[in-house]
Amino acid sequence: MKEVFNESGVFVEYGEKKVKLENGHELTHRQEEPTVLWWKLKEAVKGKRVRIVVYEEE
C-alpha cells in the first residue's frame, strides 16, 4: 500500500440555529457543509480501492 492523501483539518462544518415557529414552539435547524478538505479527499480517492483511517486531533 502507498499513501495517496495526507492532510489535516476540519472535514465538515456544522451549524445550528434556533428557529421560532408561529405556534410558539422552537426548532433547532442543523446544517452541514463540506469543506475544501472533503473535496480534496474525494478527488484523491475517486476510482481507487482505498482504506481510510481517521484520527482526531486535539
Secondary structure, 3 states (H helix, E strand, C coil): CCCCCCCCCCCEEEEEEEEECCCCCEEEEEEEEECHHHHHHHHHHCCCCCCCCCCCCC
